[in-house]
Amino acid sequence: MLSAATHNVSPRLDAMRSRTTPQVFQALFDSVDVTGAAMPFERNSEIYGENDPADYVYKVLSGTVRTCKLLTDGRRQIDAFYLPGDMFGLELGDTHCCSAEAIGDSVVLVVKRSLLLAAAEKSNGLARRLWSLTAHDLRRAQHHTLLLIKSAQERVAAFLLEMAERLCAGSAVELPMSRQDIADYLGLTIETVSRTLSQFEDAATIALPTSRRVVLRNRPLLARLND
């Protein structure tokens, strides 16, 4: 279920500005100087809620963030995971379509959307980067939709390969999210995720030294399942 704790980002951001060192989205903005504030969020705390005004955009500095929706039947659907360096919260409309929560203790850079858009109007380079970011999010959403129609083994294999690539982890992947998070992202039950991981382990496709550490022992087989 979604965290019951809520945070009004705008007042909290204003209160922290005087004791937060201004930072810049270096990787995205190059020389465009759009400053923001680094804000800490505790494990499972809400960064913004579904339908909240989309007045800010965010970048993960440390930790991991999930965006999710609570469905009408009470189930939770996780839309995406954001790792250090990832931006999130840039909406096409004026409100957020999902909630965003810190999975573990995280630090997030927060920038006013109006400042970002104003800077983009003056910089073709920034505008192109924002367009690329929007296109990337659209491709990610399309990929996630296609993933949800695959078998459980195909979904879990695709997830493991994706996380290994995004975490630059080589063959050993330290997953920052719980199995319940994985299940809610893949549209499976936690029992199905655990059973599928055990099947992979029994087949020597992976090893599971701990509940969150996964060693990919047979990448070609996982890749074939992901085709």
C-alpha positions as CSV (number, residue, x, y, z in Angstrom):
1,M,0.0,0.0,0.0
2,L,1.1,3.6,-0.5
3,S,2.7,5.4,2.4
4,A,0.3,7.2,4.6
5,A,2.8,10.0,5.2
6,T,2.5,13.1,3.0
7,H,4.8,16.0,2.5
8,N,3.9,19.4,1.1
9,V,7.0,19.9,-1.0
10,S,6.7,23.7,-1.6
11,P,6.8,24.9,2.0
12,R,9.4,22.3,2.9
13,L,11.6,23.4,0.0
14,D,11.2,27.1,0.9
15,A,12.2,26.3,4.5
16,M,15.3,24.4,3.4
17,R,16.6,26.9,0.9
18,S,18.5,28.9,3.5
19,R,20.5,25.8,4.6
20,T,20.9,24.0,1.3
21,T,23.8,24.5,-1.1
22,P,22.4,25.4,-4.6
23,Q,23.2,22.7,-7.1
24,V,22.8,22.4,-10.9
25,F,21.5,19.5,-13.1
26,Q,25.0,19.3,-14.6
27,A,24.4,16.2,-16.7
28,L,21.2,17.5,-18.3
29,F,21.8,21.2,-18.5
30,D,25.5,21.6,-19.4
31,S,26.2,25.3,-19.0
32,V,22.6,26.3,-18.3
33,D,22.5,27.5,-14.7
34,V,19.2,26.3,-13.2
35,T,19.7,25.9,-9.5
36,G,17.8,23.7,-7.1
37,A,17.8,22.4,-3.5
38,A,19.0,19.0,-2.3
39,M,16.3,17.5,0.0
40,P,16.5,14.3,2.1
41,F,13.6,11.9,2.2
42,E,13.4,9.0,4.6
43,R,12.6,5.4,3.7
44,N,9.0,5.1,2.3
45,S,8.3,8.8,2.6
46,E,6.2,10.5,-0.1
47,I,8.0,13.1,-2.3
48,Y,4.7,14.1,-4.0
49,G,1.3,12.6,-4.3
50,E,-0.9,11.7,-7.3
51,N,-2.8,14.8,-8.6
52,D,-0.5,17.1,-6.6
53,P,0.5,20.3,-8.6
54,A,3.5,19.5,-10.8
55,D,5.4,22.7,-9.7
56,Y,8.8,21.0,-9.4
57,V,11.0,18.5,-11.2
58,Y,13.4,16.2,-9.5
59,K,16.7,14.4,-9.8
60,V,17.8,11.5,-7.7
61,L,21.2,12.3,-6.1
62,S,21.3,9.2,-3.9
63,G,19.0,6.4,-3.1
64,T,16.1,5.1,-5.2
65,V,12.6,6.5,-5.9
66,R,9.5,4.7,-7.1
67,T,6.5,6.2,-8.9
68,C,3.2,4.4,-8.3
69,K,-0.6,4.5,-8.5
70,L,-3.1,3.0,-6.1
71,L,-5.7,1.1,-8.2
72,T,-9.4,1.1,-7.5
73,D,-9.3,-2.4,-6.2
74,G,-6.6,-1.5,-3.6
75,R,-3.7,-2.9,-5.5
76,R,-0.5,-0.8,-6.1
77,Q,1.0,-0.5,-9.5
78,I,4.6,0.8,-9.6
79,D,5.2,2.7,-12.8
80,A,9.0,3.2,-12.7
81,F,12.1,3.1,-10.5
82,Y,14.5,6.0,-10.6
83,L,18.2,5.6,-9.7
84,P,20.9,8.2,-8.9
85,G,21.2,10.5,-11.9
86,D,17.7,10.0,-13.1
87,M,15.2,12.8,-13.4
88,F,11.5,12.4,-12.7
89,G,8.3,14.4,-12.1
90,L,8.4,16.3,-15.5
91,E,4.7,16.1,-16.5
92,L,3.0,17.1,-19.7
93,G,0.0,18.5,-17.6
94,D,-0.2,20.6,-14.5
95,T,-0.6,17.7,-12.0
96,H,1.3,14.5,-11.2
97,C,-0.2,11.4,-12.7
98,C,1.5,9.2,-10.1
99,S,2.8,9.4,-6.5
100,A,6.6,9.4,-5.9
101,E,8.2,7.8,-2.9
102,A,11.7,7.2,-1.6
103,I,12.4,3.5,-1.4
104,G,15.2,3.9,1.0
105,D,16.8,7.0,2.6
106,S,17.3,9.2,-0.4
107,V,18.5,12.7,-1.4
108,V,16.6,14.4,-4.3
109,L,17.5,17.6,-6.1
110,V,14.3,19.7,-6.5
111,V,14.0,22.5,-9.1
112,K,11.1,24.7,-9.9
113,R,9.4,23.7,-13.1
114,S,8.8,27.3,-14.2
115,L,12.5,28.1,-13.9
116,L,13.4,25.0,-16.0
117,L,10.9,25.8,-18.7
118,A,12.0,29.5,-18.8
119,A,15.6,28.4,-19.2
120,A,14.6,26.0,-22.0
121,E,12.9,28.8,-23.9
122,K,16.3,30.6,-24.0
123,S,18.5,27.5,-24.8
124,N,17.9,25.3,-27.8
125,G,20.3,22.8,-26.2
126,L,18.3,22.5,-23.0
127,A,15.1,22.3,-25.0
128,R,16.5,19.4,-27.0
129,R,17.6,17.6,-23.8
130,L,14.2,18.0,-22.3
131,W,12.6,16.7,-25.4
132,S,14.9,13.7,-25.3
133,L,14.1,13.1,-21.7
134,T,10.3,13.2,-22.5
135,A,10.8,10.8,-25.4
136,H,12.9,8.5,-23.2
137,D,10.1,8.4,-20.6
138,L,7.6,7.6,-23.3
139,R,9.7,4.7,-24.6
140,R,10.1,3.4,-21.0
141,A,6.3,3.5,-20.5
142,Q,5.7,1.7,-23.8
143,H,8.3,-0.9,-22.8
144,H,6.7,-1.4,-19.4
145,T,3.2,-1.9,-21.0
146,L,4.6,-4.6,-23.4
147,L,6.4,-6.2,-20.5
148,L,3.1,-6.7,-18.6
149,I,1.7,-9.0,-21.3
150,K,4.6,-11.5,-21.1
151,S,5.0,-14.6,-18.9
152,A,6.2,-14.4,-15.4
153,Q,9.6,-15.8,-16.3
154,E,10.0,-13.3,-19.2
155,R,9.0,-10.4,-17.0
156,V,11.5,-11.3,-14.2
157,A,14.3,-12.0,-16.7
158,A,13.7,-8.6,-18.4
159,F,13.7,-6.9,-15.0
160,L,17.0,-8.5,-13.9
161,L,18.7,-7.6,-17.2
162,E,17.4,-4.0,-17.0
163,M,18.6,-3.5,-13.5
164,A,22.0,-5.0,-14.2
165,E,22.4,-2.5,-17.1
166,R,21.1,0.5,-15.2
167,L,23.2,-0.2,-12.1
168,C,26.3,-1.0,-14.2
169,A,26.5,-4.0,-11.9
170,G,28.2,-6.6,-14.1
171,S,27.1,-10.1,-13.1
172,A,26.2,-9.3,-9.5
173,V,23.2,-7.0,-9.0
174,E,22.4,-5.5,-5.6
175,L,18.7,-4.6,-5.9
176,P,17.6,-1.5,-4.0
177,M,14.0,-2.5,-4.0
178,S,12.0,-5.2,-2.2
179,R,10.4,-8.2,-3.8
180,Q,7.0,-6.6,-3.2
181,D,8.2,-3.6,-5.2
182,I,9.4,-5.8,-8.0
183,A,6.0,-7.7,-8.0
184,D,4.0,-4.4,-8.1
185,Y,6.2,-3.2,-11.0
186,L,5.9,-6.4,-13.0
187,G,2.2,-6.9,-12.3
188,L,2.8,-10.2,-10.4
189,T,2.2,-11.4,-6.9
190,I,5.2,-11.5,-4.5
191,E,4.8,-15.3,-4.4
192,T,5.2,-15.6,-8.2
193,V,8.3,-13.4,-8.2
194,S,9.9,-15.5,-5.4
195,R,8.9,-18.7,-7.1
196,T,10.3,-17.5,-10.5
197,L,13.6,-16.4,-8.9
198,S,13.8,-19.8,-7.2
199,Q,13.2,-21.6,-10.5
200,F,16.0,-19.5,-12.1
201,E,18.3,-20.4,-9.2
202,D,17.5,-24.1,-9.4
203,A,18.3,-24.0,-13.1
204,A,21.7,-22.3,-12.4
205,T,20.5,-19.2,-14.3
206,I,21.1,-17.0,-11.3
207,A,22.4,-17.3,-7.8
208,L,20.7,-15.6,-4.8
209,P,23.4,-15.0,-2.0
210,T,20.8,-12.8,-0.2
211,S,17.2,-11.7,-0.9
212,R,18.4,-8.6,-2.7
213,R,21.7,-9.7,-4.2
214,V,21.3,-11.5,-7.5
215,V,24.2,-13.0,-9.5
216,L,23.5,-13.5,-13.2
217,R,25.1,-16.8,-14.1
218,N,23.5,-17.4,-17.5
219,R,22.9,-14.0,-19.2
220,P,22.3,-15.6,-22.7
221,L,19.4,-17.6,-21.3
222,L,17.9,-14.5,-19.6
223,A,18.4,-12.6,-22.8
224,R,16.5,-15.3,-24.8
225,L,13.6,-15.1,-22.4
226,N,13.6,-11.3,-22.9
227,D,13.4,-11.5,-26.7
